[in-house]
């Protein structure tokens, strides 16, 4: 499971011209799922993301987590995080899990994040064509892959 996490001052998802979800200060989390992913990947990533100390404390040091600041979270499915681009110019998405596998894992990821943060989590719509808008704060952008934990 791969995530691309962006610290944002605001973010939103628009589908067919209507805003589906929006957040203020917090994290925009893009999630890519592959067939080999499971509950262990979800548990590790949710714990890691909720505890990431990437928000500034009163001294201006990145020392606080999204939980510490009571920030918000917006989770968007993003199969293209598993793109292979070694050959040619057209990315291959062969490593991305099919919907039958990825939808339940995506939903479980969101539910675990809700439990970890102790508050609702906003989402995109799995499989929809979405326009994601954000104001990256910092900028701070972090890539985390549950298969690369060292």
Secondary structure by P-SEA (a helix, b strand, c coil): cbbbbbbccccccccccccccccccccbbbbbbcccccaaaaaaaaaaaaacccccccccccccccccccbbbbbbbbccccccccccccccccccccccccaaaaaaaaaaaaaaacbbbbbcccccbbbbbbbccccbbbbbbccccc
